[in-house]
Structures are given as structure tokens and as C-alpha cells.
Amino acid sequence: MSIPDTIITKRLTLKPLKDSDADQIAKLANNINVAQNLGSMPHPYHLKDAQAWIKRQNDERGLDHFHFGLFGNGRENAKGVISVFNLRIAKPEYGFWLGELFWGQGFMAEAAIALRDFVFQELNAPCLLSKHLLDNPASGCVVEKCGLMEVERGQLWSPVRGKFRPSRTLKLERIDWERLKGL
């Protein structure tokens, strides 16, 4: 499996994070409004957390997952992260987070659409999944813009909240992606 170094969209460059991005990632992630919507991010989130996470993701890139930082095309600081995981079981799933300062500007939908197309075109995935907490409707809107449709309701653990929260799983089958793209 070949994961590209960059994916470029109209306004963004998606690329692996570097050690030098850790400070910005820590600043964006150390926000309760971001962390409470995620299933694995601790809060508070420190520089050492960002450094360790970036190192681990880069060391393991392509084994079962890959991650991209979202950068403006002028290579300003990172705005957030988008990830694809569960590659080994051929049911890729993506997740993402965006710094609160960048919410509501369409950045994540733009990144998610580009990554969706990569997963189907280059990885030849049979489907793409995503999960989100029901009290985080913005994430649901992002994946719905990508064509994913709800297939299941359930519960996801929220480490920041210390309890399970209602969630939903959305899915896009390859045949539906092909229809969406006019292929």
C-alpha cells in the first residue's frame, strides 16, 4: 500500500505531521471543546502528548492507518488532523478533528472529500466508515457531505467525559461512491 506524502485540495495541503508541528497540535488539541468530541484524545493535552503521538503515527504510518495534518496551501500552521485506520481489515474508517479557531469554514469537509476519494481510488477500498458522537452534529455533517449514510446507532466511549455517549456509524459503499463520482 502506497500512502502519498501530500494530498492537495483547493485550499489545503494534507501531509504527515513533523516534530516541528507538535507545539501547534498541542495548542489546538488542548481545548475541551475539541477533546470532548473524540474517543482517544486526553485532556488536558500537553506538548509531550503531541510529540509522542506524532512520533508513533510516523513510525507506524501505513501499517494499519495513516494520518495527515491539515495545512493551508501557504504552509501555515496545522489546523487539525484527519486519519484513516482499520486498513488491515479492509474496512477503512476515518476520523478527524479541527482546531476550534477553524470550525465552520469548510476545511474538514474539503479534506474529508479528498481523503475519501483517495481511499476508493488508490486503496481500492470496498467501503469507508466513520463514527461520531450524536452531540457532535458538525462531524456528522462533514461525513454526510462526503456521501456517507447512517447504518447504525450505538455508544462510544468518551475519555474526557468518562462515560459512554450515544453515537452513530455512517458508511459509504464503493458502488455508491462510484455513482456519486459519475463513474
C-alpha positions as CSV (number, residue, x, y, z in Angstrom):
1,M,0.0,0.0,0.0
2,S,1.4,3.3,-1.0
3,I,0.4,6.4,1.0
4,P,1.3,9.7,-0.6
5,D,3.3,12.3,1.1
6,T,0.7,15.0,0.3
7,I,-2.8,15.4,-1.0
8,I,-3.6,18.9,-2.2
9,T,-7.1,20.4,-2.4
10,K,-8.3,23.9,-3.4
11,R,-7.3,25.4,0.0
12,L,-5.4,22.7,1.9
13,T,-2.3,20.6,1.8
14,L,-2.8,17.3,3.7
15,K,0.6,15.9,4.8
16,P,2.2,14.0,7.7
17,L,2.9,16.0,10.8
18,K,6.5,16.7,11.7
19,D,8.1,17.1,15.1
20,S,8.1,20.9,14.5
21,D,4.2,20.7,14.3
22,A,3.9,19.4,17.9
23,D,3.6,22.8,19.5
24,Q,0.7,23.8,17.3
25,I,-1.1,20.5,17.6
26,A,-0.8,20.7,21.4
27,K,-2.2,24.2,21.4
28,L,-5.2,23.2,19.2
29,A,-5.9,19.9,20.9
30,N,-5.7,21.3,24.5
31,N,-9.2,22.5,24.2
32,I,-12.1,20.9,26.0
33,N,-14.5,21.7,23.1
34,V,-12.2,19.6,20.7
35,A,-11.3,16.8,23.1
36,Q,-14.8,16.1,24.4
37,N,-15.8,15.0,20.8
38,L,-13.0,12.5,20.4
39,G,-12.7,8.9,21.5
40,S,-9.0,8.8,22.2
41,M,-7.6,12.3,23.0
42,P,-6.8,13.0,26.6
43,H,-7.5,16.4,28.2
44,P,-5.5,18.3,29.1
45,Y,-3.3,17.7,26.1
46,H,0.3,18.7,26.5
47,L,3.3,19.2,24.2
48,K,4.7,15.8,25.3
49,D,1.4,14.2,24.2
50,A,1.6,15.8,20.8
51,Q,5.3,14.8,20.4
52,A,4.7,11.2,21.3
53,W,1.6,10.9,19.1
54,I,3.3,12.4,16.1
55,K,6.3,10.1,16.5
56,R,4.1,7.0,16.9
57,Q,2.0,7.9,13.9
58,N,5.0,8.5,11.7
59,D,6.7,5.3,12.9
60,E,3.6,3.2,12.2
61,R,2.4,5.0,9.0
62,G,0.8,2.7,6.6
63,L,0.7,-0.4,8.8
64,D,-2.9,-0.1,9.6
65,H,-3.5,3.6,9.5
66,F,-2.2,6.9,8.3
67,H,-2.7,10.5,9.4
68,F,-2.4,13.9,7.8
69,G,-2.2,17.3,9.2
70,L,-4.3,19.9,7.5
71,F,-2.3,22.9,6.4
72,G,-3.3,25.9,4.3
73,N,-1.6,25.8,0.9
74,G,0.7,28.6,2.0
75,R,2.1,26.1,4.6
76,E,0.9,28.0,7.7
77,N,0.5,26.1,10.9
78,A,-1.6,23.0,11.2
79,K,-5.4,23.4,11.5
80,G,-6.2,19.9,12.6
81,V,-5.8,16.2,11.7
82,I,-7.6,13.6,9.6
83,S,-6.9,9.9,9.8
84,V,-7.7,6.7,8.1
85,F,-7.5,3.5,10.1
86,N,-8.5,-0.2,10.1
87,L,-6.8,-0.7,6.8
88,R,-5.8,-4.3,7.5
89,I,-9.4,-5.5,7.9
90,A,-10.4,-3.8,4.6
91,K,-13.0,-1.6,6.4
92,P,-11.2,1.7,6.4
93,E,-12.6,4.2,8.8
94,Y,-11.8,7.8,9.1
95,G,-11.8,10.2,11.9
96,F,-10.8,13.8,12.3
97,W,-10.5,16.9,14.5
98,L,-10.1,20.6,13.7
99,G,-8.9,23.4,16.0
100,E,-11.8,25.4,17.2
101,L,-10.5,28.5,15.6
102,F,-11.1,26.8,12.2
103,W,-14.6,25.5,12.7
104,G,-17.4,26.4,10.3
105,Q,-15.1,27.3,7.4
106,G,-15.5,24.1,5.4
107,F,-11.9,22.9,5.9
108,M,-12.7,19.5,7.2
109,A,-15.3,18.7,4.6
110,E,-12.8,19.7,1.9
111,A,-10.1,17.4,3.5
112,A,-12.6,14.6,4.1
113,I,-13.8,14.5,0.5
114,A,-10.2,14.4,-0.8
115,L,-9.3,11.6,1.5
116,R,-12.5,9.7,0.7
117,D,-11.6,9.8,-3.0
118,F,-8.0,8.6,-2.2
119,V,-9.3,5.7,-0.2
120,F,-11.5,4.5,-3.0
121,Q,-9.3,5.4,-6.0
122,E,-5.9,4.4,-4.7
123,L,-6.6,1.9,-1.9
124,N,-9.4,0.3,-3.8
125,A,-11.4,0.1,-0.6
126,P,-14.8,-1.7,-0.6
127,C,-16.3,0.9,1.7
128,L,-15.5,3.8,4.1
129,L,-16.8,4.2,7.6
130,S,-16.9,7.0,10.2
131,K,-18.4,7.3,13.7
132,H,-19.3,10.3,15.7
133,L,-21.0,11.3,18.9
134,L,-24.6,12.4,18.4
135,D,-23.9,15.6,20.4
136,N,-21.3,16.5,17.8
137,P,-23.5,17.1,14.8
138,A,-20.8,19.0,12.9
139,S,-18.8,15.8,12.4
140,G,-21.9,14.1,11.2
141,C,-22.4,16.9,8.7
142,V,-18.9,16.5,7.4
143,V,-19.2,12.8,6.6
144,E,-22.7,13.3,5.2
145,K,-21.2,15.8,2.8
146,C,-18.9,13.0,1.7
147,G,-21.8,10.8,0.9
148,L,-21.7,8.5,4.0
149,M,-25.1,7.4,5.3
150,E,-26.1,6.2,8.7
151,V,-26.1,2.5,9.2
152,E,-26.1,2.1,13.0
153,R,-26.6,3.8,16.3
154,G,-24.6,2.8,19.3
155,Q,-22.4,4.1,22.1
156,L,-18.8,5.4,22.0
157,W,-16.5,5.8,25.0
158,S,-15.6,9.5,25.7
159,P,-12.5,9.5,27.9
160,V,-12.9,13.2,28.6
161,R,-16.4,12.8,29.8
162,G,-15.6,9.5,31.5
163,K,-18.7,7.7,30.1
164,F,-20.2,6.1,27.0
165,R,-22.2,8.6,24.8
166,P,-24.8,7.9,22.1
167,S,-23.2,7.7,18.6
168,R,-23.8,6.7,15.1
169,T,-21.9,4.9,12.4
170,L,-22.0,6.1,8.8
171,K,-20.8,4.2,5.7
172,L,-20.2,4.7,2.0
173,E,-20.1,1.6,-0.2
174,R,-17.8,1.7,-3.2
175,I,-20.7,1.4,-5.6
176,D,-22.4,4.5,-4.1
177,W,-19.1,6.4,-4.3
178,E,-18.8,5.5,-8.0
179,R,-22.4,6.7,-8.5
180,L,-21.5,9.9,-6.6
181,K,-18.4,10.5,-8.8
182,G,-20.3,9.6,-12.0
183,L,-18.0,6.6,-12.7
